[in-house]
Amino acid sequence: MSTKNERQEAIIKLIKENDISTQDELTSLMRERGFQVTQATCSRDIKDLGIIKVTVPGQNTKYAVLDRTGDIAPGRLLAVFANSLLSCECAMNLVVVRTLPGMAQAAASALDSMHLQNVVGTIAGDDTVFIAASGIDEASALVSTIRDMMSSGSADN
């Protein structure tokens, strides 16, 4: 029998090493590695670990690990991030995110901690974040990811 910590470490490793799109896929991979898990267990672990679903160029999705150190709980950080966003638009390879007043730097920090592929960097003002993506398709995929987070308001999408 494995501990919760061992199970969650295995989930993080699997997500970092594989393109996993669904909880069923994750559950199957975990079972192949000897963990006795259900889809509901994986779903709770995804939320606890602050794992998000991101859109990659071509409009496919996969899970990604929120890499945040310190005493901030990843799930709470994502909820604050999602609830502070007002809009998200693409301008060539730039993504412009509008936030509630005073929330842009927190949103940019959350985005930076996600270590999303193809994000070159972020700049935040008071209520606006500029995100430089490595290309136009990558910026479009990032907009989809951010809009998904805005609509869900949490990490368990």
N, C-alpha and C positions, 0 to 999 in steps of 0.2 A: 504494500500500500504506500502510495506517495503522499507527501505533504502538499499543502496548498502552495507553498513557496516553490517546491520542486516543479509542480505542475505549471505554475505561472512562468517560471524561468524557461521551461520547455516551450511554452507558447511564444514567448518573446523570441527565442532562438529560431523557432520555425518560421515566424513571420519575417524576421530579418533575413533568413536564408532562402525563402520561397515566396513566390507570388501567390498568395492565398486570397481568394475572392469571397468565399462564403464560410459561414460558421460550420456547415456540414463538412466542407473540405478540411477545416482545421480539426474538427472532431475526429475525422477519419485518420488524419496524420498523427494525432495524439494517440489514438488507439493502436496504430501501427507501432508506436514507440513504447507500448506497454502501459499506457495510462488508461485507467477505467474512468472515462468521462462521458457525459451526456452533452448534447447541444446546449442545454440550459446552463450547465456548468461553464462551458466555454463562453457563453454569452455574458455571464456574470464576471468571469475573468477578464474579458475584453473591456468591460466597463471599468472594473477596478484598476486595470493597468493603463487606462487612457489610450487604448488602441483605437485608431480612427480608420475610416475607409477613405481612400484617396482615389481620384480619377487620374489615370495616366493617359498620355496622348493616344488617341484612337478610341477614347471613351470607355475603356475597360476600367474596372475598379479592382483595388486590392487593399488589404489591411496594411497599416503602417504603425510603428511604435512611436509614441510620444516620448522623446528622450529629455526628461526634465529632472534635474537634480535639485536637492534641497528639500524643504519641508512642505512644498506645495503638492497637493494630491493631483495627479494628472487629470482625473475625471472632473474635479472641480475647476481646474484651469480651463479645460475645454468648454465647460458649461458657461463660465464667465465670458470666454472668448465668443462663443456662439450667440450669447444673449446681448453682447455689446455691439454687434454688427448691424448696420442699417442697409448697406448695399455693397455690391461687388461688381465691377465692370472691367472689361478687357480693353486695353489700348495698345495694339500691336503686341510687343512682348512685355508690356507692363500691366500689372493688375492694380486697380485703384479700389481700395476698400474704405468705405465711410463707416465711422463708428459713432457711438454716443459721445458727447463732449468729454474730453479727458481720458478716453479709453483707448486711443490709438496706440500708445506705447505698450500697454498691456497686451493688446491684440498682436502687435508686432513681435513682442517677446514670446507669446504663445506660438506664433507661426515659426519663429526662429527655432524654438525648442522642438518642433515637429520634424525638423531636418528633412523636409520634403525634397524629393529629387527634382532637379531642374530649377530650383529656386536659387538665384544668384545672391540675392540680398534683399533687405527691407529697410525702409526709412519711414519713421513715424513722426507726425506732428501732433496736434491736439485731438483732431477728429478724423484724420485721414492717414492711411498707410499706403505707401507705394511699394510694390513688390516687383522686383526685376526677375523675370523668368529667362531661361536660356533660349527661348524661341517663341514664336507665335502660337504654335500648337500646344506647347507646354503651358503657356499662359492661359489658353482656353481650358485646358484640363484642370489647371489650378482654380479657375473661376468655378468650374463644376464642383470641385471638392469643397470649396468654401461655401458655395450656395447650399450644398448638401448639409454641411454643418449648421448653417443658419436655419434651415428648415427643420432639422431634427432637434436643435437646441441641446444636444448631448452627444456623448461618444458612442452610444449603442445603436448605430445605424446599420 
